[in-house]
């Protein structure tokens, strides 16, 4: 709290992955944190099935992701994968 770190909460809704009803969070969270505004911002819900990818995108945006950053990251991953293939494909 003293560092004023941004907190992004994720609420897992899929019971197969340990999800629970959101009101359970209020039962297990120390009252001091609730009083200090822990739940002031909405938790990002993670839904199962066809909604899972949308949940991931919304979480990424909450963490500061942008289309430009995603494109740059994808380009770096491709370059690294290509370099890795070239290393292992090179003759001894």
N, CA, C and O atoms as a printed pandas DataFrame, in Angstrom:
     atom_number atom_name residue_name chain_id  residue_number  x_coord  y_coord  z_coord
0              1         N          UNK        A               1    0.819   -1.201    0.000
1              2        CA          UNK        A               1    0.000    0.000    0.000
2              3         C          UNK        A               1    0.852    1.248    0.000
3              4         O          UNK        A               1    0.517    2.233   -0.659
4              5         N          UNK        A               2    1.939    1.217    0.726
5              6        CA          UNK        A               2    2.787    2.399    0.808
6              7         C          UNK        A               2    3.425    2.729   -0.542
7              8         O          UNK        A               2    3.666    3.897   -0.846
8              9         N          UNK        A               3    3.699    1.702   -1.350
9             10        CA          UNK        A               3    4.339    1.905   -2.644
10            11         C          UNK        A               3    3.359    2.353   -3.720
11            12         O          UNK        A               3    3.767    2.716   -4.824
12            13         N          UNK        A               4    2.082    2.327   -3.405
13            14        CA          UNK        A               4    1.036    2.732   -4.359
14            15         C          UNK        A               4    1.093    1.918   -5.648
15            16         O          UNK        A               4    0.885    2.447   -6.740
16            17         N          UNK        A               5    1.378    0.627   -5.507
17            18        CA          UNK        A               5    1.415   -0.254   -6.669
18            19         C          UNK        A               5    0.015   -0.448   -7.217
19            20         O          UNK        A               5   -0.951   -0.545   -6.461
20            21         N          UNK        A               6   -0.088   -0.504   -8.528
21            22        CA          UNK        A               6   -1.372   -0.762   -9.157
22            23         C          UNK        A               6   -1.723   -2.228   -8.937
23            24         O          UNK        A               6   -0.904   -3.118   -9.169
24            25         N          UNK        A               7   -2.929   -2.460   -8.496
25            26        CA          UNK        A               7   -3.400   -3.823   -8.276
26            27         C          UNK        A               7   -4.462   -4.111   -9.322
27            28         O          UNK        A               7   -5.428   -3.361   -9.461
28            29         N          UNK        A               8   -4.280   -5.197  -10.053
29            30        CA          UNK        A               8   -5.281   -5.650  -11.009
30            31         C          UNK        A               8   -5.758   -7.002  -10.520
31            32         O          UNK        A               8   -4.984   -7.955  -10.436
32            33         N          UNK        A               9   -7.025   -7.075  -10.203
33            34        CA          UNK        A               9   -7.589   -8.323   -9.684
34            35         C          UNK        A               9   -8.232   -9.112  -10.810
35            36         O          UNK        A               9   -8.842   -8.557  -11.724
36            37         N          UNK        A              10   -8.077  -10.419  -10.713
37            38        CA          UNK        A              10   -8.673  -11.331  -11.676
38            39         C          UNK        A              10   -9.555  -12.294  -10.899
39            40         O          UNK        A              10   -9.139  -12.869   -9.893
40            41         N          UNK        A              11  -10.761  -12.456  -11.375
41            42        CA          UNK        A              11  -11.696  -13.382  -10.726
42            43         C          UNK        A              11  -11.946  -14.565  -11.643
43            44         O          UNK        A              11  -12.561  -14.425  -12.700
44            45         N          UNK        A              12  -11.467  -15.729  -11.233
45            46        CA          UNK        A              12  -11.661  -16.952  -12.012
46            47         C          UNK        A              12  -13.095  -17.433  -11.810
47            48         O          UNK        A              12  -13.541  -17.627  -10.679
48            49         N          UNK        A              13  -13.809  -17.621  -12.913
49            50        CA          UNK        A              13  -15.190  -18.086  -12.858
50            51         C          UNK        A              13  -15.352  -19.561  -13.187
51            52         O          UNK        A              13  -16.409  -20.138  -12.934
52            53         N          UNK        A              14  -14.328  -20.172  -13.743
53            54        CA          UNK        A              14  -14.416  -21.561  -14.170
54            55         C          UNK        A              14  -14.177  -22.482  -12.979
55            56         O          UNK        A              14  -13.062  -22.542  -12.461
56            57         N          UNK        A              15  -15.216  -23.206  -12.535
57            58        CA          UNK        A              15  -15.050  -24.112  -11.384
58            59         C          UNK        A              15  -13.973  -25.175  -11.611
59            60         O          UNK        A              15  -13.341  -25.633  -10.659
60            61         N          UNK        A              16  -13.765  -25.562  -12.862
61            62        CA          UNK        A              16  -12.747  -26.572  -13.167
62            63         C          UNK        A              16  -11.337  -26.043  -12.901
63            64         O          UNK        A              16  -10.392  -26.821  -12.772
64            65         N          UNK        A              17  -11.202  -24.717  -12.820
65            66        CA          UNK        A              17   -9.900  -24.098  -12.547
66            67         C          UNK        A              17   -9.856  -23.444  -11.170
67            68         O          UNK        A              17   -9.027  -22.570  -10.917
68            69         N          UNK        A              18  -10.747  -23.869  -10.291
69            70        CA          UNK        A              18  -10.764  -23.343   -8.926
70            71         C          UNK        A              18  -11.591  -22.087   -8.751
71            72         O          UNK        A              18  -11.494  -21.424   -7.718
72            73         N          UNK        A              19  -12.408  -21.745   -9.746
73            74        CA          UNK        A              19  -13.238  -20.543   -9.673
74            75         C          UNK        A              19  -14.285  -20.648   -8.579
75            76         O          UNK        A              19  -14.672  -21.740   -8.164
76            77         N          UNK        A              20  -14.733  -19.484   -8.122
77            78        CA          UNK        A              20  -15.750  -19.437   -7.081
78            79         C          UNK        A              20  -16.613  -18.196   -7.277
79            80         O          UNK        A              20  -16.301  -17.339   -8.104
80            81         N          UNK        A              21  -17.682  -18.106   -6.522
81            82        CA          UNK        A              21  -18.543  -16.926   -6.561
82            83         C          UNK        A              21  -17.758  -15.730   -6.028
83            84         O          UNK        A              21  -16.982  -15.868   -5.082
84            85         N          UNK        A              22  -17.955  -14.563   -6.628
85            86        CA          UNK        A              22  -17.173  -13.392   -6.258
86            87         C          UNK        A              22  -17.380  -12.994   -4.797
87            88         O          UNK        A              22  -16.453  -12.495   -4.160
88            89         N          UNK        A              23  -18.565  -13.205   -4.266
89            90        CA          UNK        A              23  -18.802  -12.802   -2.869
90            91         C          UNK        A              23  -17.908  -13.563   -1.895
91            92         O          UNK        A              23  -17.726  -13.140   -0.753
92            93         N          UNK        A              24  -17.355  -14.676   -2.343
93            94        CA          UNK        A              24  -16.404  -15.432   -1.503
94            95         C          UNK        A              24  -15.167  -14.578   -1.191
95            96         O          UNK        A              24  -14.563  -14.715   -0.128
96            97         N          UNK        A              25  -14.800  -13.699   -2.124
97            98        CA          UNK        A              25  -13.637  -12.834   -1.923
98            99         C          UNK        A              25  -13.810  -11.942   -0.693
99           100         O          UNK        A              25  -12.855  -11.697    0.045
100          101         N          UNK        A              26  -15.020  -11.466   -0.483
101          102        CA          UNK        A              26  -15.282  -10.599    0.669
102          103         C          UNK        A              26  -15.230  -11.378    1.981
103          104         O          UNK        A              26  -14.970  -10.808    3.041
104          105         N          UNK        A              27  -15.478  -12.671    1.902
105          106        CA          UNK        A              27  -15.432  -13.510    3.098
106          107         C          UNK        A              27  -14.000  -13.801    3.538
107          108         O          UNK        A              27  -13.745  -13.972    4.730
108          109         N          UNK        A              28  -13.064  -13.860    2.592
109          110        CA          UNK        A              28  -11.697  -14.269    2.920
110          111         C          UNK        A              28  -10.687  -13.121    2.904
111          112         O          UNK        A              28   -9.526  -13.312    3.267
112          113         N          UNK        A              29  -11.118  -11.942    2.490
113          114        CA          UNK        A              29  -10.222  -10.780    2.454
114          115         C          UNK        A              29  -10.250  -10.062    3.791
115          116         O          UNK        A              29  -11.327   -9.800    4.327
116          117         N          UNK        A              30   -9.088   -9.739    4.339
117          118        CA          UNK        A              30   -9.063   -8.983    5.604
118          119         C          UNK        A              30   -9.845   -7.660    5.467
119          120         O          UNK        A              30   -9.708   -6.938    4.479
120          121         N          UNK        A              31  -10.652   -7.375    6.469
121          122        CA          UNK        A              31  -11.498   -6.182    6.441
122          123         C          UNK        A              31  -10.681   -4.905    6.234
123          124         O          UNK        A              31  -11.153   -3.967    5.592
124          125         N          UNK        A              32   -9.481   -4.863    6.764
125          126        CA          UNK        A              32   -8.624   -3.683    6.608
126          127         C          UNK        A              32   -8.361   -3.377    5.131
127          128         O          UNK        A              32   -8.373   -2.217    4.720
128          129         N          UNK        A              33   -8.125   -4.421    4.341
129          130        CA          UNK        A              33   -7.877   -4.222    2.908
130          131         C          UNK        A              33   -9.143   -3.773    2.181
131          132         O          UNK        A              33   -9.085   -2.937    1.279
132          133         N          UNK        A              34  -10.275   -4.327    2.578
133          134        CA          UNK        A              34  -11.547   -3.903    1.982
134          135         C          UNK        A              34  -11.795   -2.439    2.302
135          136         O          UNK        A              34  -12.180   -1.663    1.428
136          137         N          UNK        A              35  -11.572   -2.061    3.563
137          138        CA          UNK        A              35  -11.788   -0.668    3.983
138          139         C          UNK        A              35  -10.851    0.304    3.266
139          140         O          UNK        A              35  -11.210    1.456    3.023
140          141         N          UNK        A              36   -9.647   -0.168    2.928
141          142        CA          UNK        A              36   -8.675    0.677    2.222
142          143         C          UNK        A              36   -8.962    0.775    0.728
143          144         O          UNK        A              36   -8.230    1.453    0.007
144          145         N          UNK        A              37  -10.016    0.109    0.250
145          146        CA          UNK        A              37  -10.425    0.255   -1.140
146          147         C          UNK        A              37   -9.915   -0.801   -2.089
147          148         O          UNK        A              37   -9.869   -0.568   -3.296
148          149         N          UNK        A              38   -9.529   -1.963   -1.577
149          150        CA          UNK        A              38   -9.008   -3.019   -2.444
150          151         C          UNK        A              38   -9.965   -3.337   -3.592
151          152         O          UNK        A              38   -9.533   -3.591   -4.717
152          153         N          UNK        A              39  -11.259   -3.323   -3.302
153          154        CA          UNK        A              39  -12.247   -3.680   -4.321
154          155         C          UNK        A              39  -12.883   -2.461   -4.980
155          156         O          UNK        A              39  -13.945   -2.570   -5.592
156          157         N          UNK        A              40  -12.246   -1.311   -4.858
157          158        CA          UNK        A              40  -12.792   -0.099   -5.472
158          159         C          UNK        A              40  -12.887   -0.260   -6.992
159          160         O          UNK        A              40  -13.910    0.065   -7.595
160          161         N          UNK        A              41  -11.817   -0.760   -7.602
161          162        CA          UNK        A              41  -11.860   -1.068   -9.034
162          163         C          UNK        A              41  -12.472   -2.448   -9.214
163          164         O          UNK        A              41  -12.343   -3.317   -8.352
164          165         N          UNK        A              42  -13.123   -2.632  -10.321
165          166        CA          UNK        A              42  -13.732   -3.924  -10.592
166          167         C          UNK        A              42  -12.679   -4.988  -10.873
167          168         O          UNK        A              42  -11.658   -4.720  -11.507
168          169         N          UNK        A              43  -12.942   -6.184  -10.396
169          170        CA          UNK        A              43  -12.071   -7.315  -10.720
170          171         C          UNK        A              43  -12.317   -7.706  -12.172
171          172         O          UNK        A              43  -13.441   -7.603  -12.664
172          173         N          UNK        A              44  -11.288   -8.147  -12.846
173          174        CA          UNK        A              44  -11.415   -8.619  -14.223
174          175         C          UNK        A              44  -11.844  -10.072  -14.163
175          176         O          UNK        A              44  -11.124  -10.916  -13.630
176          177         N          UNK        A              45  -13.006  -10.366  -14.704
177          178        CA          UNK        A              45  -13.522  -11.733  -14.665
178          179         C          UNK        A              45  -12.897  -12.583  -15.751
179          180         O          UNK        A              45  -12.760  -12.149  -16.894
180          181         N          UNK        A              46  -12.520  -13.791  -15.387
181          182        CA          UNK        A              46  -12.014  -14.782  -16.329
182          183         C          UNK        A              46  -13.113  -15.819  -16.513
183          184         O          UNK        A              46  -13.432  -16.565  -15.587
184          185         N          UNK        A              47  -13.685  -15.862  -17.698
185          186        CA          UNK        A              47  -14.767  -16.790  -17.974
186          187         C          UNK        A              47  -14.261  -17.974  -18.778
187          188         O          UNK        A              47  -13.280  -17.850  -19.512
188          189         N          UNK        A              48  -14.917  -19.125  -18.649
189          190        CA          UNK        A              48  -14.495  -20.320  -19.384
190          191         C          UNK        A              48  -15.004  -20.330  -20.820
191          192         O          UNK        A              48  -15.775  -19.464  -21.235
192          193         N          UNK        A              49  -14.555  -21.327  -21.561
193          194        CA          UNK        A              49  -15.061  -21.579  -22.904
194          195         C          UNK        A              49  -14.694  -20.506  -23.905
195          196         O          UNK        A              49  -13.566  -20.012  -23.918
196          197         N          UNK        A              50  -15.649  -20.147  -24.741
197          198        CA          UNK        A              50  -15.399  -19.204  -25.836
198          199         C          UNK        A              50  -15.061  -17.810  -25.319
199          200         O          UNK        A              50  -14.524  -16.998  -26.072
200          201         N          UNK        A              51  -15.354  -17.517  -24.081
201          202        CA          UNK        A              51  -15.079  -16.195  -23.512
202          203         C          UNK        A              51  -13.684  -16.073  -22.909
203          204         O          UNK        A              51  -13.283  -14.986  -22.493
204          205         N          UNK        A              52  -12.947  -17.166  -22.857
205          206        CA          UNK        A              52  -11.636  -17.174  -22.207
206          207         C          UNK        A              52  -10.661  -16.197  -22.876
207          208         O          UNK        A              52   -9.968  -15.444  -22.193
208          209         N          UNK        A              53  -10.612  -16.213  -24.200
209          210        CA          UNK        A              53   -9.666  -15.349  -24.912
210          211         C          UNK        A              53  -10.018  -13.875  -24.700
211          212         O          UNK        A              53   -9.125  -13.042  -24.552
212          213         N          UNK        A              54  -11.301  -13.552  -24.685
213          214        CA          UNK        A              54  -11.716  -12.167  -24.422
214          215         C          UNK        A              54  -11.283  -11.772  -23.011
215          216         O          UNK        A              54  -10.823  -10.652  -22.793
216          217         N          UNK        A              55  -11.428  -12.676  -22.069
217          218        CA          UNK        A              55  -10.995  -12.410  -20.696
218          219         C          UNK        A              55   -9.501  -12.101  -20.651
219          220         O          UNK        A              55   -9.075  -11.182  -19.952
220          221         N          UNK        A              56   -8.711  -12.864  -21.393
221          222        CA          UNK        A              56   -7.256  -12.637  -21.439
222          223         C          UNK        A              56   -6.923  -11.264  -22.026
223          224         O          UNK        A              56   -6.050  -10.562  -21.517
224          225         N          UNK        A              57   -7.614  -10.892  -23.085
225          226        CA          UNK        A              57   -7.359   -9.608  -23.725
226          227         C          UNK        A              57   -7.704   -8.456  -22.775
227          228         O          UNK        A              57   -6.943   -7.495  -22.661
228          229         N          UNK        A              58   -8.841   -8.554  -22.101
229          230        CA          UNK        A              58   -9.231   -7.493  -21.166
230          231         C          UNK        A              58   -8.237   -7.385  -20.007
231          232         O          UNK        A              58   -7.936   -6.281  -19.553
232          233         N          UNK        A              59   -7.731   -8.512  -19.531
233          234        CA          UNK        A              59   -6.723   -8.483  -18.472
234          235         C          UNK        A              59   -5.437   -7.842  -18.985
235          236         O          UNK        A              59   -4.835   -7.021  -18.293
236          237         N          UNK        A              60   -5.017   -8.210  -20.185
237          238        CA          UNK        A              60   -3.798   -7.634  -20.757
238          239         C          UNK        A              60   -3.925   -6.122  -20.870
239          240         O          UNK        A              60   -2.981   -5.397  -20.559
240          241         N          UNK        A              61   -5.080   -5.641  -21.309
241          242        CA          UNK        A              61   -5.298   -4.196  -21.405
242          243         C          UNK        A              61   -5.232   -3.540  -20.031
243          244         O          UNK        A              61   -4.674   -2.452  -19.889
244          245         N          UNK        A              62   -5.796   -4.190  -19.024
245          246        CA          UNK        A              62   -5.749   -3.640  -17.669
246          247         C          UNK        A              62   -4.318   -3.549  -17.159
247          248         O          UNK        A              62   -4.001   -2.695  -16.330
248          249         N          UNK        A              63   -3.456   -4.430  -17.656
249          250        CA          UNK        A              63   -2.047   -4.425  -17.263
250          251         C          UNK        A              63   -1.200   -3.499  -18.128
251          252         O          UNK        A              63    0.011   -3.389  -17.931
252          253         N          UNK        A              64   -1.848   -2.828  -19.097
253          254        CA          UNK        A              64   -1.136   -1.849  -19.900
254          255         C          UNK        A              64   -0.804   -2.271  -21.316
255          256         O          UNK        A              64   -0.094   -1.553  -22.019
256          257         N          UNK        A              65   -1.299   -3.413  -21.748
257          258        CA          UNK        A              65   -1.015   -3.870  -23.106
258          259         C          UNK        A              65   -1.714   -2.978  -24.127
259          260         O          UNK        A              65   -2.803   -2.457  -23.884
260          261         N          UNK        A              66   -1.061   -2.819  -25.270
261          262        CA          UNK        A              66   -1.646   -2.098  -26.389
262          263         C          UNK        A              66   -1.415   -2.920  -27.647
263          264         O          UNK        A              66   -0.623   -3.863  -27.642
264          265         N          UNK        A              67   -2.105   -2.564  -28.724
265          266        CA          UNK        A              67   -1.920   -3.283  -29.983
266          267         C          UNK        A              67   -0.481   -3.165  -30.459
267          268         O          UNK        A              67    0.086   -4.131  -30.969
268          269         N          UNK        A              68    0.116   -1.984  -30.297
269          270        CA          UNK        A              68    1.505   -1.781  -30.729
270          271         C          UNK        A              68    2.457   -2.656  -29.928
271          272         O          UNK        A              68    3.365   -3.265  -30.494
272          273         N          UNK        A              69    2.258   -2.723  -28.619
273          274        CA          UNK        A              69    3.116   -3.564  -27.782
274          275         C          UNK        A              69    2.944   -5.031  -28.145
275          276         O          UNK        A              69    3.918   -5.783  -28.170
276          277         N          UNK        A              70    1.707   -5.444  -28.428
277          278        CA          UNK        A              70    1.447   -6.837  -28.792
278          279         C          UNK        A              70    2.144   -7.183  -30.099
279          280         O          UNK        A              70    2.725   -8.260  -30.233
280          281         N          UNK        A              71    2.087   -6.270  -31.062
281          282        CA          UNK        A              71    2.731   -6.514  -32.353
282          283         C          UNK        A              71    4.247   -6.611  -32.189
283          284         O          UNK        A              71    4.890   -7.483  -32.772
284          285         N          UNK        A              72    4.805   -5.706  -31.388
285          286        CA          UNK        A              72    6.251   -5.725  -31.145
286          287         C          UNK        A              72    6.661   -7.014  -30.449
287          288         O          UNK        A              72    7.669   -7.624  -30.805
288          289         N          UNK        A              73    5.891   -7.424  -29.471
289          290        CA          UNK        A              73    6.187   -8.648  -28.740
290          291         C          UNK        A              73    6.111   -9.860  -29.663
291          292         O          UNK        A              73    6.943  -10.764  -29.583
292          293         N          UNK        A              74    5.110   -9.871  -30.536
293          294        CA          UNK        A              74    4.961  -10.976  -31.482
294          295         C          UNK        A              74    6.151  -11.023  -32.441
295          296         O          UNK        A              74    6.646  -12.103  -32.760
296          297         N          UNK        A              75    6.607   -9.867  -32.897
297          298        CA          UNK        A              75    7.757   -9.817  -33.794
298          299         C          UNK        A              75    9.011  -10.325  -33.087
299          300         O          UNK        A              75    9.806  -11.046  -33.691
300          301         N          UNK        A              76    9.199   -9.967  -31.835
301          302        CA          UNK        A              76   10.356  -10.440  -31.075
302          303         C          UNK        A              76   10.307  -11.949  -30.883
303          304         O          UNK        A              76   11.332  -12.621  -30.999
304          305         N          UNK        A              77    9.121  -12.491  -30.590
305          306        CA          UNK        A              77    8.985  -13.944  -30.427
306          307         C          UNK        A              77    9.324  -14.673  -31.725
307          308         O          UNK        A              77   10.000  -15.702  -31.710
308          309         N          UNK        A              78    8.844  -14.128  -32.860
309          310        CA          UNK        A              78    9.136  -14.757  -34.148
310          311         C          UNK        A              78   10.630  -14.714  -34.451
311          312         O          UNK        A              78   11.201  -15.697  -34.922
312          313         N          UNK        A              79   11.256  -13.579  -34.181
313          314        CA          UNK        A              79   12.691  -13.442  -34.437
314          315         C          UNK        A              79   13.478  -14.410  -33.562
315          316         O          UNK        A              79   14.428  -15.039  -34.029
316          317         N          UNK        A              80   13.092  -14.532  -32.307
317          318        CA          UNK        A              80   13.784  -15.452  -31.396
318          319         C          UNK        A              80   13.594  -16.898  -31.841
319          320         O          UNK        A              80   14.537  -17.687  -31.802
320          321         N          UNK        A              81   12.388  -17.248  -32.263
321          322        CA          UNK        A              81   12.124  -18.614  -32.724
322          323         C          UNK        A              81   12.931  -18.910  -33.983
323          324         O          UNK        A              81   13.473  -20.005  -34.140
324          325         N          UNK        A              82   13.006  -17.935  -34.871
325          326        CA          UNK        A              82   13.771  -18.117  -36.105
326          327         C          UNK        A              82   15.255  -18.292  -35.790
327          328         O          UNK        A              82   15.911  -19.168  -36.355
328          329         N          UNK        A              83   15.778  -17.476  -34.904
329          330        CA          UNK        A              83   17.187  -17.588  -34.510
330          331         C          UNK        A              83   17.456  -18.925  -33.859
331          332         O          UNK        A              83   18.493  -19.542  -34.098
332          333         N          UNK        A              84   16.534  -19.370  -33.044
333          334        CA          UNK        A              84   16.675  -20.657  -32.363
334          335         C          UNK        A              84   16.699  -21.796  -33.374
335          336         O          UNK        A              84   17.507  -22.717  -33.249
336          337         N          UNK        A              85   15.824  -21.743  -34.371
337          338        CA          UNK        A              85   15.805  -22.786  -35.412
338          339         C          UNK        A              85   17.116  -22.788  -36.189
339          340         O          UNK        A              85   17.659  -23.845  -36.510
340          341         N          UNK        A              86   17.617  -21.596  -36.486
341          342        CA          UNK        A              86   18.868  -21.469  -37.255
342          343         C          UNK        A              86   20.058  -22.032  -36.481
343          344         O          UNK        A              86   20.952  -22.640  -37.069
344          345         N          UNK        A              87   20.068  -21.832  -35.186
345          346        CA          UNK        A              87   21.167  -22.360  -34.343
346          347         C          UNK        A              87   21.195  -23.871  -34.402
347          348         O          UNK        A              87   22.255  -24.475  -34.565
348          349         N          UNK        A              88   20.016  -24.488  -34.269
349          350        CA          UNK        A              88   19.961  -25.945  -34.235
350          351         C          UNK        A              88   20.035  -26.561  -35.615
351          352         O          UNK        A              88   20.348  -27.745  -35.742
352          353         N          UNK        A              89   19.754  -25.784  -36.659
353          354        CA          UNK        A              89   19.797  -26.305  -38.024
354          355         C          UNK        A              89   21.183  -26.156  -38.645
355          356         O          UNK        A              89   21.468  -26.768  -39.675
356          357         N          UNK        A              90   22.042  -25.354  -38.034
357          358        CA          UNK        A              90   23.372  -25.109  -38.597
358          359         C          UNK        A              90   24.212  -26.377  -38.531
359          360         O          UNK        A              90   24.186  -27.089  -37.527
360          361         N          UNK        A              91   24.968  -26.664  -39.612
361          362        CA          UNK        A              91   25.834  -27.861  -39.584
362          363         C          UNK        A              91   26.965  -27.681  -38.598
363          364         O          UNK        A              91   27.416  -26.558  -38.369
364          365         N          UNK        A              92   27.426  -28.761  -38.017
365          366        CA          UNK        A              92   28.508  -28.671  -37.005
366          367         C          UNK        A              92   29.825  -28.209  -37.585
367          368         O          UNK        A              92   30.811  -28.089  -36.857
